[in-house]
Each structure stands twice: as structure tokens, then as C-alpha cells.
């Protein structure tokens, strides 16, 4: 690293490398000149699903405009086998405050297509 070698010519210390690295991380001009770091993406892999409810996803979406019942978030459930998804409006995103009743309602609706 060019900056580190130039710094070592004038200064010494046991944390010199860490200090130079930290300075570069916090320097706004350096970050603007270099641009954002590109992240390498992992290779996509196929996942075969053999039966309904074998693999499902659950996700929270929001903050949307508040509904008439006061629900600004959506709980989305999707079955990979049937490619069926449902979205339920919910008032909170915290797992401790979510009602399991909504999940059971969704489960009953999902079994209707079997």
C-alpha cells in the first residue's frame, strides 16, 4: 500500500496499519473517488421441491400507507411448490407482537388448493 509506506517513512507505531486503514474507511473524498465496492454474487443453485408445504417463505413488507383497519405492514407467505403467495395486512413488524392467528388463517387458505 503506497500510503502506508509513505506514512512509515515519517511516523512509527504498532497500530500504524490499522490507523491508515481506518482513515481510508472514514475519508469521504477517498470513497467518492473510488466508488462503491462491487460485491461478487454467489452461483445460483436449483432447489427442487417435491411436495406442497415442503419449503415456504415468510417475509414482512412495509411501511405502506395505513389501511382503514390501521395496518401499515404486510406479512407475505409463499409456497415454493405451488408458487402460491398470500399477503396479510398486519399492524406490527415485531415477531413478539405478531398474532399467530394470522398464520393459522393463512395455513387454512393454503390447504384449499390441495
C-alpha positions as a Markdown table, in Angstrom:
| # | Residue | x | y | z |
|---|---|---|---|---|
| 1 | Unk | 0.0 | 0.0 | 0.0 |
| 2 | Unk | 1.6 | 3.2 | -1.2 |
| 3 | Unk | 0.1 | 5.4 | 1.6 |
| 4 | Unk | 1.2 | 3.1 | 4.3 |
| 5 | Unk | 4.8 | 3.0 | 3.1 |
| 6 | Unk | 4.9 | 6.8 | 2.8 |
| 7 | Unk | 3.4 | 7.1 | 6.3 |
| 8 | Unk | 6.0 | 4.7 | 7.7 |
| 9 | Unk | 8.8 | 7.0 | 6.4 |
| 10 | Unk | 7.6 | 9.8 | 8.7 |
| 11 | Unk | 5.9 | 8.0 | 11.6 |
| 12 | Unk | 6.1 | 4.8 | 13.6 |
| 13 | Unk | 3.8 | 2.9 | 15.8 |
| 14 | Unk | 2.4 | -0.6 | 16.4 |
| 15 | Unk | -1.1 | 0.4 | 15.2 |
| 16 | Unk | 0.0 | 2.3 | 12.1 |
| 17 | Unk | -1.5 | 0.0 | 9.6 |
| 18 | Unk | -4.9 | -0.1 | 11.4 |
| 19 | Unk | -4.9 | 3.7 | 11.7 |
| 20 | Unk | -4.2 | 4.1 | 8.0 |
| 21 | Unk | -7.0 | 1.6 | 7.1 |
| 22 | Unk | -9.4 | 3.4 | 9.4 |
| 23 | Unk | -8.5 | 6.8 | 7.9 |
| 24 | Unk | -9.3 | 5.4 | 4.4 |
| 25 | Unk | -12.6 | 3.9 | 5.5 |
| 26 | Unk | -13.7 | 7.3 | 7.0 |
| 27 | Unk | -12.4 | 9.5 | 4.3 |
| 28 | Unk | -15.3 | 10.8 | 2.2 |
| 29 | Unk | -13.2 | 12.0 | -0.7 |
| 30 | Unk | -11.4 | 8.6 | -1.0 |
| 31 | Unk | -14.8 | 6.8 | -1.0 |
| 32 | Unk | -16.2 | 9.1 | -3.6 |
| 33 | Unk | -13.2 | 8.8 | -5.9 |
| 34 | Unk | -13.0 | 5.0 | -5.7 |
| 35 | Unk | -16.8 | 4.4 | -6.0 |
| 36 | Unk | -18.8 | 1.7 | -4.2 |
| 37 | Unk | -17.2 | -1.7 | -3.7 |
| 38 | Unk | -18.6 | -4.4 | -6.1 |
| 39 | Unk | -19.9 | -7.5 | -4.4 |
| 40 | Unk | -19.5 | -10.8 | -6.0 |
| 41 | Unk | -22.7 | -12.8 | -6.1 |
| 42 | Unk | -22.8 | -16.5 | -5.4 |
| 43 | Unk | -23.7 | -19.0 | -8.0 |
| 44 | Unk | -27.4 | -19.7 | -8.2 |
| 45 | Unk | -28.4 | -23.3 | -7.4 |
| 46 | Unk | -31.6 | -25.2 | -8.3 |
| 47 | Unk | -33.8 | -26.3 | -5.5 |
| 48 | Unk | -36.3 | -29.0 | -6.4 |
| 49 | Unk | -39.4 | -29.1 | -4.3 |
| 50 | Unk | -41.4 | -32.4 | -4.3 |
| 51 | Unk | -44.5 | -31.6 | -2.3 |
| 52 | Unk | -46.6 | -28.7 | -1.1 |
| 53 | Unk | -45.5 | -27.1 | 2.2 |
| 54 | Unk | -42.1 | -28.7 | 1.9 |
| 55 | Unk | -40.5 | -25.3 | 1.5 |
| 56 | Unk | -42.1 | -22.0 | 2.3 |
| 57 | Unk | -41.0 | -18.4 | 2.8 |
| 58 | Unk | -42.3 | -15.8 | 5.2 |
| 59 | Unk | -41.5 | -12.1 | 4.8 |
| 60 | Unk | -42.5 | -8.7 | 6.2 |
| 61 | Unk | -43.1 | -5.8 | 3.8 |
| 62 | Unk | -43.8 | -2.2 | 4.5 |
| 63 | Unk | -44.2 | 0.6 | 5.6 |
| 64 | Unk | -47.2 | 1.2 | 3.3 |
| 65 | Unk | -50.0 | 3.7 | 3.7 |
| 66 | Unk | -52.1 | 2.7 | 6.7 |
| 67 | Unk | -55.2 | 0.8 | 5.8 |
| 68 | Unk | -58.6 | 1.6 | 7.3 |
| 69 | Unk | -58.0 | -1.0 | 10.0 |
| 70 | Unk | -54.7 | 0.5 | 10.9 |
| 71 | Unk | -52.3 | -2.0 | 9.2 |
| 72 | Unk | -49.2 | -0.4 | 7.6 |
| 73 | Unk | -47.3 | -3.7 | 7.0 |
| 74 | Unk | -47.8 | -6.9 | 5.0 |
| 75 | Unk | -47.0 | -10.4 | 6.0 |
| 76 | Unk | -46.2 | -12.4 | 2.9 |
| 77 | Unk | -46.2 | -16.3 | 2.8 |
| 78 | Unk | -45.3 | -18.3 | -0.3 |
| 79 | Unk | -45.3 | -22.0 | -1.1 |
| 80 | Unk | -42.4 | -22.9 | -3.4 |
| 81 | Unk | -44.2 | -26.0 | -4.8 |
| 82 | Unk | -47.4 | -24.2 | -5.9 |
| 83 | Unk | -45.9 | -20.8 | -6.4 |
| 84 | Unk | -48.8 | -19.5 | -4.4 |
| 85 | Unk | -48.4 | -16.4 | -2.3 |
| 86 | Unk | -50.7 | -14.6 | 0.2 |
| 87 | Unk | -50.2 | -11.2 | 1.8 |
| 88 | Unk | -51.9 | -10.3 | 5.1 |
| 89 | Unk | -52.0 | -6.7 | 6.3 |
| 90 | Unk | -50.6 | -6.6 | 9.9 |
| 91 | Unk | -50.2 | -3.7 | 12.4 |
| 92 | Unk | -46.7 | -4.5 | 13.6 |
| 93 | Unk | -43.4 | -6.0 | 12.3 |
| 94 | Unk | -42.0 | -7.3 | 15.5 |
| 95 | Unk | -42.2 | -11.1 | 15.9 |
| 96 | Unk | -43.1 | -10.8 | 19.5 |
| 97 | Unk | -46.2 | -8.8 | 18.7 |
| 98 | Unk | -47.4 | -10.7 | 15.6 |
| 99 | Unk | -50.5 | -12.8 | 16.1 |
| 100 | Unk | -50.3 | -16.5 | 15.3 |
| 101 | Unk | -54.0 | -16.3 | 14.3 |
| 102 | Unk | -53.0 | -14.7 | 11.0 |
| 103 | Unk | -50.6 | -17.5 | 10.3 |
| 104 | Unk | -53.2 | -20.2 | 11.0 |
| 105 | Unk | -55.7 | -18.4 | 8.8 |
| 106 | Unk | -53.1 | -18.4 | 6.0 |
| 107 | Unk | -52.4 | -22.1 | 6.5 |
| 108 | Unk | -56.1 | -23.0 | 6.1 |
| 109 | Unk | -56.3 | -20.9 | 2.9 |
| 110 | Unk | -53.2 | -22.6 | 1.6 |
| 111 | Unk | -54.7 | -26.1 | 2.1 |
| 112 | Unk | -57.7 | -25.1 | 0.0 |
| 113 | Unk | -55.8 | -25.5 | -3.3 |
| 114 | Unk | -54.5 | -29.1 | -2.5 |
